[in-house]
Amino acid sequence: MFTTRPEILGTFGVISSTHWIASAVGMSVLERGGNAFDAAVAAGFTLQVVEPHLNGAGGDVPIIFHAARGNGPEVLCGQGVAPAKATSAHFQELGVDLVPGTGLLPAVVPGAFDAWLRLLQDHGSWRIGEVLAPAIGYAAVGHPLLPQASEVIGAVAGLFRDEWPSSAAVYLPGGNVPAPGALFRNTALAATYQRIVDEAERATSDRDGQIEQARHAFYRGFVAEAIDRFCSSGSYMDSSGSRHGGLLRYGDLANWTTTYEPTLSYEYQGLTVHKTGPWGQGPVFLQQLALLDGLDLGAMDPNGTAFVHSVVEAAKLAFADREAFYGDPSFVDVPIDALLSDAYSADRRRLIAETASDALLPGSPGGATPRLPTAVDTGPDLMAGAGEPTFAAKPSRDGDTCHVDVADRWGNVVSATPSGGWLQSSPIIPELGFCLGTRGQMFWVEEGLPASIAPGKRPRTTLTPTLVTRDGAPYLAFGTPGGDQQDQWTLIFFLRHVHHGLNLQEAIDAPLFHSAHFPSSFYPRTAAPGRMALEERFSDEVIADLRRRGHEVVVADDWSVGRVCAVSRGDGLLRAAATPRLMQAYAIGR
């Protein structure tokens, strides 16, 4: 099969990420004796600098990892929670019926910083100054600005000039949109991270003590204080069309920390697939596997009508359950065992017909009553870029996501999906050089839903890394940007690898598709019943067949859907691959 680049093979270490600089940084850490955790952390902080339109210091990151000296896969939850002031009643008093997608109102506690440092502290070997050095260097000295970042800045330049002057000061140097490939600096962000390192190193020479001091500086020190001042002292335009202040306060940061959690898993074709809990959409990947497990996918053409139709119809059912049942299990009772049970999956599988469904059909797992939001817009513009599309390379003010996977020679494997805190999400905090994330837009203001907003609650994030084990050993790690599409694109990659024998690069390069049938997780929460998109590399016959089956097919540009990265280990070899789409992801190894 044709591929755009080789599958990387080696024995020393491999890394794949959504930016070549982050991949090079991670590989340099491995070359200098660091392990997969050190490499992932250094790459993760670098992604905040070189992909500022896709993630930032004020964002979030779920991490799934397998430590060679550990007890199996674990989840490190770097998803921050809603502020103490974030209640449905408060939003209703403001006259806001949907949490805005931009501005300060949707800001939750930034989770990425603590998650990366907790991973470093507990499983890495490097010091805080060492892992932050590349990010500080690229922020201070500069990095070549991605064409997509330049396009995003251009799309929001008017907003920055008119409403968010602190963002204009950083991203419109000299008052102009920086050109693609131009050397771009964020000296305020460099200064923030350098101050954190300096305070940590002045406090103690102990490695763990320095990491603790750095965490303190962010969540109980000068960073938290600056966030509090900014959120409480001004109002800024957001996507509701009005100006609002922020709800996030010092106490919200000071009282929060990352948590370790067990993975949720499903046995499939001799492999164990591990995902996050239902505070994220990760279990929807497992539900799709459970639905498809009763079909002979291996006998289907991986680019044929039967395969595409089956996968899309299974997605509709699984994502309907996501909408009806998923939420932070610390607040809601999610019937996850019933959702993944063989009996429930078999019953739901009968709903996959030869024609496309136009209905949103959650089930009743274990007798549970589904509860769907009433404020779902079925407008026509979903495929034009609402939420985190990664649908086509075109100017957009929407945010998106990054991904990084690492495997080292000692048996450690890390998969992480950083996101949030995009340059276009909310105004820059001047003294910090970064903005807050807007993950709160994934809450519903409507009360009584599993994902209704509440103080201290995690939004039902779309961020969803995947780790697969075989006979208890780490085998495969992968992920992608793309919001609601993440657990569709990665599922297709995984199925083609498992059932059709495609290697990592072949499975990534093969044409992709996804459904837009269910409500988007992003403001303005639109849905497009029956609609699906696929890359134009699918044959005219397949497109026509899908339309005859009742699908509303949108043909996307070639090489425009999905940004999957992956690493694997087995047979004494390490492997890695990265998507060619947008021409920035890269896999490295030796």
C-alpha positions as CSV (number, residue, x, y, z in Angstrom):
1,M,0.0,0.0,0.0
2,F,1.2,3.5,-0.8
3,T,2.3,5.6,2.2
4,T,3.6,9.2,2.4
5,R,6.5,8.2,4.6
6,P,8.0,5.1,6.2
7,E,6.8,3.5,9.4
8,I,9.7,4.3,11.8
9,L,11.5,1.2,13.2
10,G,14.0,1.1,16.0
11,T,15.1,-0.4,19.3
12,F,16.3,2.6,21.3
13,G,13.3,4.9,21.4
14,V,10.5,6.4,19.3
15,I,8.2,9.5,19.5
16,S,5.4,10.8,17.4
17,S,3.7,14.2,17.9
18,T,1.7,16.8,16.0
19,H,4.7,19.1,15.5
20,W,8.2,18.2,14.3
21,I,9.9,20.4,16.8
22,A,8.2,18.8,19.7
23,S,9.1,15.4,18.3
24,A,12.8,16.5,17.9
25,V,12.8,17.8,21.5
26,G,11.4,14.5,22.9
27,M,13.9,12.5,20.9
28,S,16.7,14.6,22.1
29,V,15.7,13.8,25.7
30,L,15.8,10.1,25.0
31,E,19.2,10.5,23.4
32,R,20.5,12.2,26.5
33,G,19.4,9.4,28.8
34,G,15.9,10.5,29.7
35,N,13.0,8.1,29.7
36,A,9.7,8.2,27.9
37,F,8.2,10.3,30.7
38,D,10.9,13.0,30.6
39,A,10.6,13.1,26.8
40,A,6.8,13.4,26.9
41,V,6.9,16.2,29.4
42,A,9.6,18.2,27.5
43,A,7.6,17.7,24.2
44,G,4.4,18.6,25.9
45,F,5.6,22.0,27.1
46,T,7.2,22.6,23.7
47,L,3.8,22.0,22.0
48,Q,2.4,24.8,24.1
49,V,4.9,27.2,22.4
50,V,5.0,25.9,18.8
51,E,1.3,25.1,18.4
52,P,-0.3,28.0,20.4
53,H,-3.5,27.8,18.3
54,L,-4.0,24.2,19.4
55,N,-3.0,24.2,23.1
56,G,-1.4,26.4,25.8
57,A,-0.2,26.7,29.4
58,G,-3.8,27.4,30.5
59,G,-5.1,24.2,29.0
60,D,-5.7,20.5,29.9
61,V,-4.2,17.1,29.3
62,P,-5.3,13.5,29.9
63,I,-2.4,11.1,30.0
64,I,-2.5,7.3,29.7
65,F,0.8,5.5,30.4
66,H,2.4,2.2,31.2
67,A,5.4,2.3,33.5
68,A,7.9,-0.5,33.1
69,R,8.1,-0.8,36.9
70,G,4.4,-0.1,37.5
71,N,1.4,-2.3,37.8
72,G,-0.1,-1.7,34.4
73,P,-1.7,1.1,32.5
74,E,-2.9,4.2,34.5
75,V,-4.6,7.4,33.7
76,L,-3.3,10.8,35.0
77,C,-6.2,13.2,34.8
78,G,-5.0,16.7,33.9
79,Q,-8.5,17.9,33.3
80,G,-9.3,20.9,35.5
81,V,-12.6,21.5,37.2
82,A,-15.3,24.2,37.1
83,P,-14.8,27.1,39.5
84,A,-16.7,27.4,42.7
85,K,-18.8,30.2,41.2
86,A,-19.8,28.2,38.2
87,T,-23.4,27.2,38.8
88,S,-26.4,26.9,36.4
89,A,-28.2,29.5,38.5
90,H,-25.3,32.0,37.9
91,F,-25.4,31.5,34.1
92,Q,-29.1,31.8,34.1
93,E,-28.9,35.1,36.0
94,L,-26.5,36.3,33.3
95,G,-29.0,35.4,30.7
96,V,-26.6,32.8,29.2
97,D,-28.3,29.5,28.2
98,L,-25.2,28.0,26.6
99,V,-21.7,28.2,28.1
100,P,-19.8,30.4,25.6
101,G,-17.0,28.9,23.6
102,T,-14.6,31.8,24.1
103,G,-13.8,34.4,26.8
104,L,-13.5,34.1,30.5
105,L,-16.8,32.5,31.5
106,P,-15.9,29.0,30.2
107,A,-12.5,28.9,32.0
108,V,-11.8,26.0,34.3
109,V,-8.8,25.3,36.4
110,P,-5.8,24.8,34.1
111,G,-4.8,21.2,34.4
112,A,-1.9,20.6,32.0
113,F,0.9,22.2,34.1
114,D,0.2,20.0,37.2
115,A,-0.3,16.9,35.1
116,W,3.0,17.2,33.3
117,L,4.9,17.9,36.5
118,R,3.2,15.1,38.4
119,L,4.2,12.7,35.6
120,L,7.7,14.0,35.7
121,Q,7.9,13.8,39.5
122,D,6.6,10.3,39.9
123,H,7.9,8.6,36.8
124,G,10.6,10.8,35.2
125,S,14.2,11.4,36.0
126,W,14.9,14.9,34.8
127,R,14.7,18.2,36.7
128,I,12.1,20.9,36.1
129,G,14.7,23.3,34.6
130,E,15.8,20.6,32.1
131,V,12.3,19.7,30.8
132,L,11.2,23.4,30.5
133,A,14.4,24.6,28.8
134,P,13.3,23.8,25.2
135,A,9.9,25.5,25.7
136,I,11.6,28.6,27.3
137,G,14.1,28.7,24.5
138,Y,11.6,28.6,21.7
139,A,9.3,31.1,23.4
140,A,12.2,33.5,24.0
141,V,14.3,33.1,20.9
142,G,11.4,32.2,18.6
143,H,10.1,29.4,16.4
144,P,8.8,29.4,12.8
145,L,5.1,30.1,13.0
146,L,2.9,27.5,11.4
147,P,0.8,28.5,8.5
148,Q,-2.3,27.4,10.3
149,A,-1.4,29.5,13.3
150,S,-0.9,32.5,11.1
151,E,-4.3,31.9,9.5
152,V,-6.0,31.7,12.9
153,I,-4.4,34.9,14.1
154,G,-5.6,36.6,11.0
155,A,-9.1,35.3,11.5
156,V,-9.2,36.8,15.1
157,A,-7.1,39.9,14.5
158,G,-10.1,42.2,14.6
159,L,-11.3,40.7,17.9
160,F,-7.9,41.1,19.3
161,R,-7.6,44.8,18.2
162,D,-11.1,45.7,19.3
163,E,-11.7,43.6,22.4
164,W,-8.7,41.7,23.6
165,P,-5.7,44.2,23.5
166,S,-3.5,41.9,25.7
167,S,-3.8,39.2,23.0
168,A,-3.0,41.8,20.3
169,A,0.1,42.8,22.1
170,V,1.5,39.2,21.9
171,Y,0.1,37.9,18.6
172,L,0.0,41.0,16.4
173,P,3.6,42.2,16.8
174,G,3.9,45.7,15.3
175,G,0.1,45.6,14.9
176,N,0.4,43.0,12.0
177,V,-0.5,39.4,11.6
178,P,2.7,37.4,11.6
179,A,3.5,35.7,8.3
180,P,3.6,31.9,7.9
181,G,7.1,30.7,8.7
182,A,8.1,34.0,10.4
183,L,10.1,33.8,13.6
184,F,7.6,34.2,16.4
185,R,8.3,34.9,20.0
186,N,6.3,35.0,23.2
187,T,8.7,36.5,25.7
188,A,6.1,36.9,28.4
189,L,5.5,33.2,28.4
190,A,9.2,32.5,28.4
191,A,9.6,34.8,31.4
192,T,6.8,33.1,33.3
193,Y,8.3,29.6,32.9
194,Q,11.8,31.0,33.6
195,R,10.5,32.5,36.9
196,I,8.9,29.2,37.9
197,V,12.2,27.5,37.3
198,D,14.2,30.2,39.1
199,E,11.9,30.1,42.2
200,A,12.1,26.3,42.3
201,E,15.9,26.2,42.0
202,R,16.3,28.9,44.7
203,A,14.1,27.1,47.1
204,T,16.0,23.8,47.0
205,S,18.5,21.6,45.2
206,D,16.4,18.5,45.6
207,R,14.8,17.4,42.3
208,D,11.4,16.4,43.8
209,G,11.4,19.5,46.0
210,Q,12.0,21.7,42.9
211,I,9.1,20.1,41.1
212,E,6.9,20.7,44.2
213,Q,7.9,24.3,44.3
214,A,7.1,24.7,40.6
215,R,3.6,23.3,41.2
216,H,3.2,25.7,44.1
217,A,4.3,28.7,42.0
218,F,1.6,27.9,39.5
219,Y,-1.3,26.9,41.7
220,R,-0.6,28.8,44.9
221,G,1.9,31.4,43.9
222,F,2.3,34.2,41.4
223,V,0.6,32.4,38.5
224,A,-2.6,31.8,40.5
225,E,-2.6,35.3,41.8
226,A,-2.3,36.8,38.3
227,I,-5.2,34.5,37.1
228,D,-7.3,35.7,40.0
229,R,-6.7,39.4,39.3
230,F,-7.4,39.1,35.6
231,C,-10.6,37.1,36.0
232,S,-12.0,39.3,38.7
233,S,-11.0,42.8,37.4
234,G,-12.4,43.0,33.8
235,S,-15.0,42.0,31.4
236,Y,-14.3,40.7,27.9
237,M,-16.3,39.9,24.8
238,D,-17.1,36.3,24.3
239,S,-19.0,34.1,21.8
240,S,-22.3,34.9,23.5
241,G,-22.0,38.4,22.0
242,S,-21.7,40.1,25.4
243,R,-18.8,41.0,27.7
244,H,-18.3,39.0,30.9
245,G,-15.8,38.6,33.6
246,G,-14.3,35.3,34.7
247,L,-15.4,33.0,37.5
248,L,-12.0,31.4,38.2
249,R,-10.3,32.5,41.5
250,Y,-7.2,31.7,43.4
251,G,-8.9,29.2,45.7
252,D,-10.1,27.2,42.7
253,L,-6.4,26.6,41.7
254,A,-5.1,26.2,45.2
255,N,-7.6,23.5,46.0
256,W,-7.1,21.4,42.9
257,T,-4.6,18.7,41.9
258,T,-4.2,16.0,39.3
259,T,-5.4,12.5,40.1
260,Y,-4.3,9.0,39.2
261,E,-7.1,6.7,38.1
262,P,-7.5,3.2,36.7
263,T,-8.2,2.9,33.0
264,L,-11.4,1.6,31.6
265,S,-10.7,-1.3,29.3
266,Y,-12.3,-3.7,26.7
267,E,-10.9,-6.9,25.4
268,Y,-10.9,-6.9,21.6
269,Q,-9.3,-9.4,19.2
270,G,-6.7,-10.6,21.8
271,L,-5.9,-7.0,22.8
272,T,-6.9,-4.9,25.8
273,V,-7.8,-1.4,24.9
274,H,-7.4,1.2,27.7
275,K,-9.2,4.6,27.9
276,T,-10.1,7.3,30.4
277,G,-13.2,7.2,32.5
278,P,-16.6,8.8,31.5
279,W,-15.5,12.3,32.5
280,G,-14.1,12.1,29.0
281,Q,-15.5,10.6,25.9
282,G,-12.9,7.8,26.0
283,P,-15.4,5.0,26.8
284,V,-17.2,5.8,23.5
285,F,-14.2,4.1,21.7
286,L,-14.8,1.0,23.8
287,Q,-18.6,1.1,23.2
288,Q,-17.9,1.2,19.4
289,L,-15.6,-1.8,19.7
290,A,-18.3,-3.7,21.6
291,L,-20.9,-2.9,19.0
292,L,-18.5,-3.9,16.1
293,D,-17.2,-7.0,17.8
294,G,-20.1,-9.0,16.4
295,L,-19.5,-8.0,12.8
296,D,-17.0,-9.6,10.4
297,L,-15.0,-6.4,9.8
298,G,-12.0,-8.4,8.5
299,A,-14.0,-9.6,5.5
300,M,-14.9,-6.0,4.6
301,D,-12.9,-3.8,2.3
302,P,-11.4,-1.2,4.7
303,N,-12.3,1.5,2.1
304,G,-15.6,0.0,1.1
305,T,-19.2,0.8,1.7
306,A,-20.0,-1.9,4.2
307,F,-17.0,-1.0,6.4
308,V,-17.8,2.8,6.4
309,H,-21.5,2.3,6.9
310,S,-21.0,-0.2,9.8
311,V,-18.5,2.1,11.6
312,V,-20.6,5.2,11.2
313,E,-23.8,3.5,12.4
314,A,-22.0,2.1,15.4
315,A,-20.7,5.6,16.2
316,K,-24.2,7.1,16.1
317,L,-25.3,4.6,18.8
318,A,-22.3,4.9,21.0
319,F,-22.2,8.7,20.9
320,A,-25.9,8.9,21.6
321,D,-25.1,7.0,24.9
322,R,-22.2,9.5,25.5
323,E,-24.7,12.3,25.3
324,A,-27.2,10.7,27.6
325,F,-25.0,9.1,30.3
326,Y,-21.4,10.4,30.4
327,G,-20.3,12.9,33.0
328,D,-17.9,13.2,35.9
329,P,-18.4,10.0,37.9
330,S,-17.6,12.0,41.1
331,F,-21.0,13.7,40.5
332,V,-23.1,11.4,38.5
333,D,-23.8,7.6,38.4
334,V,-22.6,6.5,34.9
335,P,-23.7,2.9,34.2
336,I,-20.4,2.1,32.5
337,D,-20.4,-1.6,33.2
338,A,-23.8,-2.0,31.6
339,L,-22.8,0.2,28.7
340,L,-19.9,-2.1,27.9
341,S,-21.7,-5.4,28.7
342,D,-22.1,-8.1,26.0
343,A,-25.8,-8.3,26.4
344,Y,-26.3,-4.5,26.0
345,S,-24.0,-4.4,23.0
346,A,-25.7,-7.3,21.3
347,D,-29.1,-5.6,21.8
348,R,-27.9,-2.3,20.4
349,R,-26.1,-4.0,17.5
350,R,-29.5,-5.1,16.2
351,L,-30.2,-1.4,15.5
352,I,-27.5,-1.3,12.8
353,A,-29.5,-1.6,9.7
354,E,-28.7,-1.6,6.0
355,T,-29.8,2.0,5.8
356,A,-28.6,5.1,7.7
357,S,-30.3,6.2,10.9
358,D,-31.4,9.8,11.3
359,A,-32.4,9.4,15.0
360,L,-30.4,10.1,18.1
361,L,-31.0,6.8,19.9
362,P,-29.5,6.3,23.4
363,G,-30.3,3.0,25.1
364,S,-31.3,2.1,28.6
365,P,-28.2,0.2,30.0
366,G,-29.2,-1.7,33.1
367,G,-32.6,0.0,33.0
368,A,-31.1,3.5,33.3
369,T,-33.2,6.3,31.8
370,P,-31.4,8.4,29.2
371,R,-31.5,12.2,29.6
372,L,-30.7,14.3,26.5
373,P,-30.2,18.1,26.4
374,T,-33.1,20.1,25.0
375,A,-30.9,22.9,23.6
376,V,-29.4,21.1,20.7
377,D,-29.1,23.2,17.4
378,T,-29.4,21.1,14.2
379,G,-28.3,24.0,12.1
380,P,-26.5,23.5,8.7
381,D,-23.1,24.8,9.5
382,L,-21.6,22.0,11.7
383,M,-19.2,20.8,9.0
384,A,-17.9,24.4,8.4
385,G,-15.8,24.3,11.6
386,A,-17.8,24.4,14.8
387,G,-15.8,23.2,17.8
388,E,-12.5,21.4,17.2
389,P,-13.0,20.2,13.6
390,T,-9.5,19.5,12.0
391,F,-11.8,19.2,9.1
392,A,-9.9,21.1,6.4
393,A,-6.9,23.4,6.3
394,K,-8.6,26.7,6.2
395,P,-8.8,29.9,8.3
396,S,-10.8,29.4,11.4
397,R,-11.0,30.9,14.8
398,D,-11.8,27.5,16.4
399,G,-9.4,25.8,18.7
400,D,-8.0,22.3,18.4
401,T,-5.7,19.9,20.1
402,C,-2.2,18.3,20.0
403,H,-1.0,14.8,20.7
404,V,2.2,13.0,21.7
405,D,3.2,9.4,22.1
406,V,6.5,8.1,23.3
407,A,8.0,4.6,23.8
408,D,11.5,4.0,25.3
409,R,13.9,1.1,25.4
410,W,13.0,0.3,29.0
411,G,9.3,-0.5,28.3
412,N,7.7,2.8,29.3
413,V,5.0,4.1,27.0
414,V,3.1,7.4,27.2
415,S,0.1,8.7,25.3
416,A,-1.1,12.3,25.9
417,T,-3.6,14.6,24.3
418,P,-2.9,18.3,25.3
419,S,-5.4,20.9,24.4
420,G,-7.1,24.1,25.5
421,G,-5.7,27.5,26.3
422,W,-5.6,28.2,22.5
423,L,-4.5,31.7,21.6
424,Q,-8.0,32.4,20.3
425,S,-9.9,31.0,23.3
426,S,-9.7,33.9,25.8
427,P,-7.6,37.1,26.4
428,I,-4.0,36.8,27.2
429,I,-3.1,37.5,30.9
430,P,-0.5,40.1,30.3
431,E,2.0,39.3,33.0
432,L,1.9,35.5,32.2
433,G,1.8,35.5,28.4
434,F,-0.9,32.8,28.1
435,C,-4.6,32.7,28.2
436,L,-7.1,30.4,30.0
437,G,-8.8,27.4,28.4
438,T,-12.5,27.2,27.6
439,R,-13.2,23.6,28.4
440,G,-16.2,24.7,30.4
441,Q,-18.2,25.1,27.1
442,M,-18.6,21.3,27.3
443,F,-21.0,21.7,30.3
444,W,-24.7,22.2,29.8
445,V,-26.3,25.1,31.7
446,E,-29.5,23.0,31.6
447,E,-29.8,21.3,35.0
448,G,-30.3,17.6,35.6
449,L,-28.0,16.3,32.8
450,P,-24.9,14.1,33.4
451,A,-22.8,16.9,32.0
452,S,-24.6,19.9,33.6
453,I,-22.3,22.5,35.1
454,A,-21.4,22.4,38.8
455,P,-18.6,23.7,41.0
456,G,-15.6,21.3,41.2
457,K,-17.0,19.1,38.4
458,R,-14.9,18.0,35.4
459,P,-16.3,18.9,32.0
460,R,-17.0,15.9,29.8
461,T,-13.9,16.5,27.7
462,T,-13.3,15.1,24.2
463,L,-9.6,14.6,24.9
464,T,-9.0,10.9,24.6
465,P,-5.5,9.2,24.3
466,T,-5.5,5.4,23.8
467,L,-3.1,2.7,25.1
468,V,-3.4,-0.9,24.1
469,T,-1.8,-3.9,25.9
470,R,-1.2,-7.4,24.7
471,D,-0.7,-10.2,27.3
472,G,-0.3,-7.4,29.9
473,A,2.6,-5.7,28.1
474,P,2.2,-2.3,26.3
475,Y,1.7,-2.8,22.6
476,L,0.3,0.4,21.0
477,A,-0.4,4.0,21.9
478,F,-2.1,6.6,19.7
479,G,-4.3,9.6,19.5
480,T,-5.3,12.6,17.5
481,P,-6.7,16.2,17.7
482,G,-10.2,16.7,16.5
483,G,-12.8,17.1,19.3
484,D,-15.8,14.8,18.8
485,Q,-14.0,13.1,15.8
486,Q,-11.1,11.9,18.0
487,D,-12.7,8.6,18.9
488,Q,-13.9,8.1,15.3
489,W,-10.6,8.7,13.5
490,T,-8.5,6.7,15.9
491,L,-11.1,3.9,15.9
492,I,-10.8,3.6,12.1
493,F,-7.0,3.6,12.4
494,F,-7.1,0.8,15.0
495,L,-9.6,-1.3,13.1
496,R,-7.6,-1.2,9.9
497,H,-4.4,-2.1,11.8
498,V,-6.0,-5.0,13.7
499,H,-8.4,-6.5,11.0
500,H,-6.6,-5.6,7.8
501,G,-2.9,-5.9,8.8
502,L,-2.0,-2.3,7.9
503,N,1.2,-1.1,9.6
504,L,1.0,2.2,11.6
505,Q,1.8,4.5,8.7
506,E,-0.5,2.7,6.3
507,A,-3.4,2.8,8.7
508,I,-2.8,6.6,9.3
509,D,-2.5,7.4,5.6
510,A,-5.6,5.5,4.5
511,P,-8.6,7.8,3.8
512,L,-10.7,8.8,6.8
513,F,-14.3,9.6,7.5
514,H,-16.5,10.6,10.4
515,S,-20.1,11.2,11.5
516,A,-21.5,14.6,12.6
517,H,-24.8,13.0,13.6
518,F,-24.8,13.8,17.3
519,P,-24.5,17.1,19.3
520,S,-21.1,18.7,19.2
521,S,-19.3,19.1,22.5
522,F,-18.4,22.7,21.5
523,Y,-20.3,25.9,21.4
524,P,-22.9,26.4,19.8
525,R,-23.5,22.6,20.3
526,T,-24.9,22.0,16.8
527,A,-25.8,18.6,15.4
528,A,-26.3,17.4,11.8
529,P,-28.4,14.2,11.9
530,G,-27.5,11.7,9.2
531,R,-24.5,13.8,8.0
532,M,-21.0,12.2,7.5
533,A,-17.8,13.4,5.9
534,L,-15.2,11.5,4.1
535,E,-12.0,12.3,2.2
536,E,-12.4,12.4,-1.6
537,R,-10.0,9.5,-2.0
538,F,-13.0,7.2,-1.5
539,S,-14.3,5.9,-4.8
540,D,-17.3,7.5,-6.5
541,E,-19.0,4.1,-6.2
542,V,-18.6,4.1,-2.4
543,I,-19.8,7.7,-2.1
544,A,-22.9,6.9,-4.3
545,D,-23.6,3.7,-2.3
546,L,-23.5,5.5,1.0
547,R,-25.9,8.1,-0.3
548,R,-28.2,5.4,-1.5
549,R,-28.2,4.0,2.0
550,G,-29.4,7.3,3.3
551,H,-26.2,9.0,4.5
552,E,-25.9,12.8,3.8
553,V,-22.3,12.6,2.5
554,V,-20.0,15.6,2.5
555,V,-16.9,15.0,0.4
556,A,-13.9,16.7,2.1
557,D,-10.7,17.7,0.5
558,D,-8.1,15.0,0.2
559,W,-5.7,14.7,3.1
560,S,-7.9,17.0,5.2
561,V,-9.5,14.7,7.9
562,G,-7.7,13.5,11.0
563,R,-4.2,14.0,12.5
564,V,-3.4,10.6,14.1
565,C,0.0,9.8,15.7
566,A,1.0,6.4,17.0
567,V,3.8,4.4,18.5
568,S,4.0,0.6,19.2
569,R,6.3,-2.0,20.6
570,G,6.6,-5.8,19.9
571,D,8.9,-8.4,18.5
572,G,11.9,-6.5,20.0
573,L,11.1,-3.5,17.8
574,L,9.8,0.0,18.5
575,R,7.6,1.6,15.8
576,A,6.2,5.1,15.2
577,A,4.2,6.9,12.6
578,A,2.6,10.3,12.1
579,T,0.0,11.8,9.9
580,P,1.0,13.8,6.8
581,R,-2.1,15.9,7.0
582,L,-1.3,19.6,7.5
583,M,2.4,18.7,7.0
584,Q,3.6,19.3,10.6
585,A,3.3,16.0,12.6
586,Y,6.4,13.9,12.7
587,A,7.6,10.6,14.0
588,I,11.3,10.0,15.0
589,G,13.1,7.0,16.3
590,R,16.1,4.8,16.1
